[in-house]
Amino acid sequence: GNTLRILERYAARIKKCTGITIHLVGFDTGQGLPVIEGEADLPSWFASGQYPMDESKLRELLLASDVVIVNVNETLEKYLFDNHIPPIGAMFLDVDLFSSTRDSLKIFKQPVEQFLPRVFTYIDDAVGSNLELYGEFNGALMALAEFNRTNAKIKIHLNRNLLPQYFN
């Protein structure tokens, strides 16, 4: 929930400067990571139930965000259709596992009208420490490669425009 709280502050600043309202929605199991599906989920690093949240505390701290408590593989598409949310312009995925990243990326199967022309997407757990050992054959990077391989029109890639700023 900390990222959602930070995004609320940015959304308030953007609204103050531009008049544009940003609708924030956070999805979480509330119980921590879901069941590990296999080696691609890095069971040597992650475990089912890891990173549980205090839902009531988070809801007290949030000012304007929606929080949906359920695994994204069960609710994402239904939530989008049932709630008629504005077009998506950015997504921040911190779901840790290959399986959860794969399931989160199913959002791009929605009709094109559900998105702005370019959707900035941050995916956590793509770069890690020497203990995490993320790679192209496990975790989020494997889910990204699978997504790009199976989708002809929509691709997710590194925004190289930001690299010079990162390394300065």
C-alpha positions in Angstrom: 0.0 0.0 0.0 3.0 2.4 0.3 3.2 2.8 -3.4 -0.5 3.7 -3.6 0.0 6.3 -0.9 2.9 7.8 -2.8 0.9 7.8 -6.0 -2.0 9.7 -4.2 0.4 12.5 -3.4 1.5 12.7 -7.0 -2.1 12.6 -8.3 -3.0 15.5 -6.0 -0.1 17.5 -7.3 -1.0 16.8 -10.9 -4.6 17.8 -10.3 -3.5 21.0 -8.7 -1.2 21.9 -11.6 -3.4 20.7 -14.5 -6.9 20.1 -13.3 -6.7 16.5 -14.4 -8.1 13.9 -11.9 -6.3 10.6 -11.7 -8.3 7.6 -10.6 -6.0 5.2 -8.6 -6.9 1.5 -8.0 -4.8 -0.9 -6.1 -5.2 -4.7 -6.3 -3.9 -7.0 -3.5 -4.7 -10.4 -2.2 -4.6 -8.9 1.3 -3.1 -12.2 2.4 0.4 -11.8 0.9 1.7 -13.7 -2.2 -0.7 -16.3 -3.7 0.2 -20.0 -4.1 3.5 -20.5 -5.8 2.9 -22.2 -9.1 6.3 -23.5 -9.9 10.0 -22.8 -10.4 9.3 -19.7 -12.5 7.8 -18.1 -9.4 11.2 -18.5 -7.7 10.1 -20.5 -4.7 13.7 -20.3 -3.3 13.1 -16.5 -2.9 9.3 -16.1 -2.5 6.7 -18.0 -0.5 2.9 -18.1 -0.4 1.6 -15.6 2.2 4.8 -13.5 2.1 4.1 -9.7 2.3 0.6 -9.7 3.9 -1.0 -6.3 4.3 -3.0 -4.6 7.1 -6.1 -3.7 5.0 -7.8 -1.6 7.7 -4.7 0.4 8.3 -4.2 1.0 4.6 -7.8 2.1 4.1 -7.4 4.6 7.0 -4.3 6.1 5.3 -5.6 6.4 1.8 -7.4 9.5 0.7 -8.9 8.8 -2.6 -7.8 5.4 -4.0 -9.8 2.3 -4.5 -8.4 -0.9 -3.0 -9.7 -4.2 -4.4 -8.9 -7.2 -2.3 -8.6 -10.3 -4.4 -6.1 -12.1 -6.6 -5.7 -10.3 -9.9 -6.2 -13.5 -11.8 -9.8 -13.6 -10.4 -11.0 -10.0 -10.7 -9.1 -7.6 -12.9 -11.2 -7.8 -16.0 -14.5 -7.9 -14.1 -13.5 -4.8 -12.1 -12.7 -2.8 -15.2 -16.0 -3.6 -16.8 -18.2 -3.3 -13.8 -16.7 0.1 -12.6 -16.4 1.9 -15.9 -13.0 3.4 -15.0 -11.4 6.1 -17.1 -8.8 5.0 -19.7 -5.6 3.6 -18.2 -2.4 5.7 -18.7 0.0 4.1 -16.2 0.4 0.9 -14.3 2.7 -0.1 -11.5 3.1 -3.9 -11.0 4.7 -5.1 -7.8 3.4 -8.6 -7.8 6.7 -10.4 -7.4 5.9 -13.7 -9.1 6.0 -14.9 -12.7 2.4 -16.2 -12.4 1.1 -12.9 -10.9 2.9 -10.8 -13.5 1.5 -13.0 -16.2 -2.0 -12.7 -14.8 -1.6 -8.9 -14.4 -0.6 -8.4 -18.0 -3.9 -9.9 -19.1 -5.3 -6.4 -18.6 -4.0 -5.6 -22.0 -6.6 -7.9 -23.5 -9.2 -5.2 -22.8 -10.6 -3.2 -25.7 -8.2 -0.5 -26.9 -10.6 2.2 -25.7 -9.7 1.2 -22.1 -6.2 2.7 -22.6 -4.5 5.9 -23.4 -2.4 5.6 -26.6 0.7 4.9 -24.5 0.6 3.1 -21.1 3.6 3.7 -19.0 4.2 0.5 -17.0 6.5 -0.1 -14.1 7.3 -3.7 -13.3 9.1 -4.4 -10.1 11.3 -7.4 -9.6 13.0 -7.1 -13.0 16.3 -6.0 -11.5 17.4 -7.4 -8.2 20.3 -8.0 -5.9 22.8 -10.8 -6.1 20.5 -12.8 -3.8 17.3 -12.4 -5.9 18.8 -13.6 -9.2 16.0 -12.4 -11.5 16.5 -13.5 -15.1 14.8 -13.9 -18.4 13.8 -17.5 -17.6 11.9 -16.8 -14.3 9.9 -14.1 -12.6 8.6 -10.9 -14.1 11.1 -10.9 -17.0 9.9 -14.3 -18.1 6.3 -13.1 -17.9 7.2 -10.0 -20.0 9.0 -12.2 -22.6 6.0 -14.5 -22.8 3.6 -11.6 -23.2 5.7 -10.0 -26.0 6.1 -13.4 -27.8 2.3 -14.0 -27.7 1.0 -10.5 -28.5 1.4 -9.2 -32.1 0.2 -5.6 -31.6 1.0 -4.8 -28.0 4.6 -4.9 -26.7 6.2 -4.0 -23.4 9.8 -2.8 -23.5 12.3 -0.8 -21.6 11.9 3.0 -22.0 15.5 3.8 -23.1 14.7 7.6 -23.0 15.0 7.5 -19.2 18.3 5.6 -19.1 20.5 8.7 -19.4 18.7 10.2 -16.4 19.1 7.1 -14.4 22.9 6.8 -14.9 23.7 10.5 -14.4 
